[in-house]
Amino acid sequence: MKPPTYTNFYSCHNMANVPKSRCPCCTSVMDSNFTFANLPNKVGGGFVKETLTYMITDDLVVRPLPTQSIITLLNKFNIKDVVKEKVIAVGVNEVKEYFLVP
């Protein structure tokens, strides 16, 4: 197993990976330093399981969605031809880019 690598982050109530950055929300200087351990990925570990379907709502809530629940929801709202399946991959880089404001 590979040893973890470490990344420094700086924060007020938000966080960034650039020291002394100003928060875009409160304009405070982000100078509280903490270290994040980038642990190696384990196959089969983590929150998301490869064999399940997940629903990501408009407010970015991720929920496991059994097939029966999908069918029930589609029938409940009489949805027939407007459903589109989209496979997305969300990795560390996407989380850093979209959720960690520099």
C-alpha positions as CSV (number, residue, x, y, z in Angstrom):
1,M,0.0,0.0,0.0
2,K,1.3,3.5,-0.9
3,P,1.9,5.9,1.9
4,P,-0.4,8.9,1.9
5,T,0.6,12.3,0.4
6,Y,-0.3,15.5,2.2
7,T,-1.8,18.8,1.0
8,N,-2.0,22.0,2.9
9,F,-5.3,23.9,2.9
10,Y,-6.1,27.3,4.4
11,S,-9.4,28.5,5.7
12,C,-11.8,30.9,7.4
13,H,-15.2,29.2,7.3
14,N,-14.4,28.3,3.6
15,M,-11.2,26.8,2.5
16,A,-8.6,27.1,-0.3
17,N,-5.3,25.6,-1.3
18,V,-3.6,29.0,-1.7
19,P,-2.2,30.6,1.5
20,K,-3.3,34.1,2.5
21,S,-6.2,34.0,-0.1
22,R,-9.2,36.2,0.6
23,C,-12.5,34.4,1.0
24,P,-14.9,35.4,-1.8
25,C,-17.8,35.3,0.7
26,C,-16.6,37.1,3.9
27,T,-13.3,38.7,2.5
28,S,-11.4,37.3,5.5
29,V,-7.8,36.2,4.9
30,M,-7.6,32.4,4.8
31,D,-4.7,31.8,7.2
32,S,-5.8,28.9,9.3
33,N,-3.6,26.1,8.0
34,F,-4.5,22.4,8.2
35,T,-3.1,19.4,6.4
36,F,-5.2,17.0,4.4
37,A,-4.0,13.4,4.0
38,N,-4.5,12.2,0.5
39,L,-5.0,8.5,1.3
40,P,-4.5,5.9,-1.4
41,N,-7.8,4.7,-3.0
42,K,-8.9,1.2,-2.0
43,V,-10.7,-0.9,-4.6
44,G,-14.3,-1.4,-3.3
45,G,-13.9,1.2,-0.5
46,G,-15.6,4.5,0.0
47,F,-19.2,5.7,-0.1
48,V,-20.2,5.0,-3.7
49,K,-20.5,1.3,-4.6
50,E,-20.0,0.5,-8.3
51,T,-23.0,-1.8,-8.7
52,L,-25.7,0.6,-7.4
53,T,-27.5,3.4,-9.0
54,Y,-27.4,6.8,-7.4
55,M,-29.6,9.9,-7.8
56,I,-28.0,13.3,-7.5
57,T,-30.7,15.9,-6.9
58,D,-30.6,19.6,-7.9
59,D,-29.2,20.5,-4.4
60,L,-26.4,17.9,-4.9
61,V,-27.7,15.3,-2.5
62,V,-26.5,11.9,-3.4
63,R,-28.8,9.0,-2.6
64,P,-28.6,5.3,-3.4
65,L,-31.5,4.5,-5.7
66,P,-32.7,0.9,-6.0
67,T,-34.2,0.0,-9.4
68,Q,-37.6,-0.5,-7.9
69,S,-37.5,3.1,-6.5
70,I,-36.7,4.4,-10.0
71,I,-39.6,2.6,-11.5
72,T,-42.0,3.7,-8.8
73,L,-40.9,7.4,-9.2
74,L,-41.4,7.3,-13.0
75,N,-44.8,5.7,-12.6
76,K,-45.9,8.1,-9.9
77,F,-45.1,11.2,-12.0
78,N,-46.3,9.6,-15.3
79,I,-42.8,10.1,-16.8
80,K,-42.4,8.1,-20.0
81,D,-40.2,9.7,-22.7
82,V,-38.4,12.5,-21.0
83,V,-35.9,10.6,-18.9
84,K,-32.3,10.6,-19.9
85,E,-29.5,8.6,-18.3
86,K,-26.2,10.3,-17.9
87,V,-23.1,8.7,-16.5
88,I,-20.8,11.1,-14.8
89,A,-17.5,10.6,-13.1
90,V,-16.7,12.8,-10.1
91,G,-13.1,12.5,-8.9
92,V,-10.8,14.4,-6.6
93,N,-10.0,17.0,-9.3
94,E,-13.6,17.8,-9.9
95,V,-14.3,18.2,-6.2
96,K,-11.2,20.5,-5.8
97,E,-12.3,22.6,-8.8
98,Y,-16.0,23.1,-8.0
99,F,-16.2,22.9,-4.2
100,L,-12.9,24.3,-2.9
101,V,-12.8,28.0,-3.7
102,P,-9.2,29.3,-4.1
